[in-house]
């Protein structure tokens, strides 16, 4: 793989990059710990946040090693089996993140637009069902896409112009007919990406209307503050993923695609602990009590 290295090997900047990029994984680990111990955080929103935190720990574990190796040593070989394994986990995680973000948007819609029905509509059984559907459905999609891509023929030179094994760069390397694989990729993009985005957009349109009808400015600010952080994450994540994946044909391997891939594989997991946790007063209080108790 050619990676995204822009500095020559051996420059002293690499250790700082590695520490900066690896540290958010440690931040993400604090979210599920707080969720499991603090009683005031046992709410549907924090249940989905715990799933998202665990997902992002897996996310950076799948993509970050190859990125750091590329930054440190430049192009590096990868066995085909390892490449397909990385692709399988990456597709599973990105599809799960899409559906989890849609579930979180629906949770905010019910909390703001239908508060009296919130305990019923977002009871623990419903939250668990939404999370299980996100994980299991994404596994099925990943199995289908990875099987199609693994069945293609690759005639050489087999140099992947990317920092991890992704769908479009692999399709560019194939020397066989890829119409069926592209169709599977396009249908999954429509169902997962566009479907979850439409759920999120519909939820926030309804939220916006409900907020504008609130009588006081204080109530509007409070309602908006509960979903502003999620809206920021949704905007960053979907703007990058839709540009890359929601197209039916092969995508040329360009530096722009690599930069956009860094946004949703590195920048979003780095920012999410800050956006969701460190700016949340309930989470801050739970963390302080946990630290003082230990």
C-alpha positions in Angstrom: 0.0 0.0 0.0 1.3 3.4 -0.8 -0.3 5.1 2.2 -0.6 8.8 2.7 3.0 9.6 3.9 4.0 13.2 3.0 7.1 13.4 5.2 10.4 11.5 4.4 11.1 8.5 6.7 13.0 9.3 9.9 11.8 12.8 10.5 11.3 13.5 14.2 7.6 14.6 13.7 6.4 10.9 13.5 6.5 10.2 17.3 4.4 13.2 17.9 1.9 12.2 15.2 1.7 8.7 16.7 1.0 9.9 20.2 -1.5 12.5 19.0 -3.5 10.0 16.9 -3.3 7.2 19.5 -4.4 9.2 22.5 -8.1 9.6 21.5 -8.4 5.9 21.8 -7.7 6.2 25.4 -10.3 9.0 25.7 -12.9 6.9 24.0 -12.4 4.2 26.6 -13.5 6.5 29.3 -17.0 6.8 27.9 -18.1 3.2 28.4 -16.5 3.1 31.8 -18.5 6.2 32.9 -21.7 4.7 31.3 -21.4 1.5 33.2 -20.8 3.1 36.7 -22.9 6.3 36.8 -26.6 5.8 37.4 -27.6 9.2 35.9 -26.0 8.2 32.6 -28.1 5.1 32.2 -30.3 6.8 29.5 -30.9 5.8 25.9 -28.7 8.6 24.6 -25.8 7.4 26.7 -26.5 3.8 25.8 -26.0 4.6 22.1 -23.0 6.8 23.0 -21.5 3.8 24.7 -22.0 1.7 21.6 -20.5 4.5 19.5 -17.4 4.7 21.8 -16.8 1.0 21.6 -17.2 1.2 17.8 -14.7 3.9 17.5 -12.1 2.1 19.6 -12.5 -0.7 17.1 -12.5 1.8 14.2 -9.1 3.3 15.0 -7.7 -0.2 15.8 -8.6 -1.3 12.3 -7.3 1.7 10.3 -4.8 3.5 12.5 -2.0 0.8 12.4 -1.7 0.9 8.6 -1.8 4.7 8.6 0.9 5.0 11.2 3.1 2.4 9.4 2.6 4.4 6.2 3.5 7.6 7.9 6.6 6.1 9.5 8.0 3.8 6.8 6.2 4.6 3.6 4.7 2.0 1.3 4.4 -1.4 2.9 3.3 -4.9 1.8 0.1 -6.5 3.1 -1.0 -10.1 2.5 -4.3 -10.5 0.6 -5.9 -12.3 3.6 -5.0 -9.4 5.9 -6.3 -6.9 3.4 -9.7 -8.7 3.2 -9.9 -9.0 7.0 -9.3 -5.3 7.4 -11.9 -4.6 4.7 -14.4 -6.8 6.4 -14.1 -5.1 9.8 -13.9 -1.6 8.2 -17.2 -2.1 6.3 -18.8 -3.5 9.4 -17.8 -0.6 11.5 -18.7 2.2 9.0 -22.1 0.7 8.4 -22.7 0.3 12.1 -21.7 3.9 12.7 -24.2 5.1 10.1 -27.1 3.2 11.7 -26.1 4.2 15.2 -26.0 7.9 14.2 -29.5 7.5 12.8 -30.7 5.8 16.0 -29.3 8.6 18.0 -31.0 11.1 15.8 -34.3 9.3 16.3 -33.7 9.3 20.1 -33.3 13.1 20.1 -36.5 13.4 18.0 -38.5 11.4 20.5 -37.0 13.3 23.4 -37.8 16.7 22.0 -40.9 16.2 19.9 -42.7 13.4 21.9 -41.4 13.8 25.4 -44.4 12.2 27.1 -44.0 9.0 25.0 -40.2 8.9 25.5 -40.1 6.3 28.3 -42.3 4.0 26.1 -40.8 4.6 22.7 -37.2 4.5 23.9 -37.5 1.8 26.6 -34.4 -0.5 27.1 -35.8 -3.3 24.9 -36.2 -0.9 22.0 -32.7 0.6 22.5 -31.2 -2.9 22.6 -33.1 -3.9 19.5 -31.8 -0.8 17.6 -28.2 -1.5 18.6 -28.4 -5.2 17.7 -29.9 -4.4 14.3 -27.2 -2.0 13.7 -24.4 -4.4 14.5 -25.9 -7.6 13.0 -27.2 -5.8 9.9 -23.8 -4.3 9.3 -22.2 -7.7 9.7 -24.4 -9.1 6.9 -23.7 -6.2 4.6 -20.0 -6.6 5.2 -20.0 -10.3 4.5 -21.8 -9.7 1.2 -19.4 -6.9 0.1 -16.2 -8.6 1.2 -17.2 -11.9 -0.4 -17.8 -10.1 -3.8 -14.5 -8.3 -3.6 -12.5 -11.3 -2.5 -13.8 -13.2 -5.4 -12.4 -10.8 -8.0 -9.2 -11.5 -9.9 -6.2 -9.2 -9.4 -3.6 -9.3 -12.1 -1.1 -6.8 -10.9 0.8 -4.7 -10.1 -1.4 -4.9 -7.0 -0.3 -1.6 -5.5 -3.1 -0.1 -3.5 -3.0 3.7 -3.6 -4.5 4.1 -0.1 -3.5 3.8 3.5 -5.9 0.9 4.2 -7.9 -1.6 2.2 -11.0 0.1 1.0 -13.7 -0.8 -1.6 -12.9 1.6 -4.4 -9.1 1.2 -4.5 -9.6 -2.6 -4.6 -12.0 -2.3 -7.4 -9.5 -0.2 -9.3 -7.0 -3.1 -9.1 -9.3 -5.7 -10.4 -8.8 -7.0 -13.9 -12.2 -8.8 -14.1 -15.8 -7.6 -14.7 -16.9 -5.8 -11.5 -20.4 -4.9 -12.5 -22.0 -7.2 -9.9 -19.7 -6.0 -7.2 -20.3 -2.4 -8.0 -24.1 -3.0 -7.9 -23.8 -4.6 -4.5 -21.7 -1.7 -3.3 -24.1 0.8 -4.8 -27.2 -0.8 -3.3 -25.6 -1.1 0.2 -24.6 2.6 -0.1 -28.2 3.5 -0.9 -29.7 1.4 1.9 -27.1 2.2 4.6 -25.7 5.6 3.9 -28.7 7.3 2.3 -31.2 5.5 4.4 -29.6 6.4 7.7 -29.0 10.0 6.5 -32.6 10.4 5.6 -33.7 9.2 9.0 -31.3 11.7 10.6 -32.4 14.5 8.4 -36.1 13.8 8.9 -35.5 13.7 12.7 -33.7 17.0 12.7 -36.3 18.7 10.5 -39.0 17.7 12.9 -36.7 18.8 15.8 -36.2 22.1 14.2 -39.9 22.7 13.7 -40.6 21.8 17.3 -37.8 24.0 18.7 -39.1 27.0 16.6 -42.5 26.6 18.1 -41.2 26.7 21.7 -42.4 29.8 23.5 -39.3 30.9 25.4 -35.7 31.4 24.2 -34.4 29.5 27.2 -36.4 26.4 26.2 -35.1 26.7 22.6 -31.5 26.9 23.7 -31.9 23.9 26.0 -33.5 21.8 23.3 -30.9 22.8 20.7 -28.0 22.1 23.1 -29.1 18.5 23.6 -28.7 17.7 19.9 -26.1 20.2 18.6 -23.1 17.9 19.3 -24.7 15.0 17.5 -25.6 17.3 14.5 -22.0 18.4 14.2 -20.7 14.8 14.2 -23.4 13.8 11.6 -22.4 16.6 9.4 -18.7 15.8 9.5 -19.2 12.0 9.1 -21.7 12.0 6.3 -20.2 14.8 4.2 -17.0 12.7 3.8 -18.6 9.3 3.5 -21.3 10.3 1.0 -18.7 11.9 -1.3 -16.6 8.8 -1.4 -19.1 5.9 -1.3 -22.5 7.0 -2.6 -21.5 6.6 -6.2 -22.1 3.5 -8.4 -18.8 3.4 -10.3 -15.1 3.0 -9.4 -13.5 6.0 -7.8 -10.2 7.1 -9.1 -7.5 6.8 -6.4 -6.8 10.5 -5.6 -5.2 12.3 -2.8 -8.5 14.0 -2.0 -10.1 10.6 -1.3 -7.3 9.8 1.1 -7.8 13.1 2.9 -11.5 12.5 3.2 -10.9 9.0 4.5 -8.7 10.4 7.2 -11.6 12.7 8.2 -14.0 9.9 9.0 -11.5 7.3 10.2 -9.3 9.5 12.3 -10.7 13.0 12.8 -14.2 12.0 13.7 -13.1 9.4 16.3 -10.7 11.9 17.7 -13.4 14.7 18.0 -16.3 12.6 19.3 -15.0 12.1 22.9 -14.6 15.9 23.1 -17.9 16.8 21.4 -20.0 14.2 23.2 -18.3 13.7 26.6 -16.0 16.5 27.6 -18.6 19.2 26.8 -21.4 17.3 28.6 -22.0 18.4 32.3 -23.5 15.0 33.3 -20.5 13.1 31.9 -18.1 15.6 33.5 -19.8 15.1 36.8 -19.7 11.3 36.5 -16.0 11.3 35.6 -15.1 13.5 38.5 -17.0 11.3 40.9 -15.4 8.2 39.4 -11.9 9.7 39.8 -12.5 10.8 43.3 -14.0 7.5 44.2 -10.9 5.7 42.9 
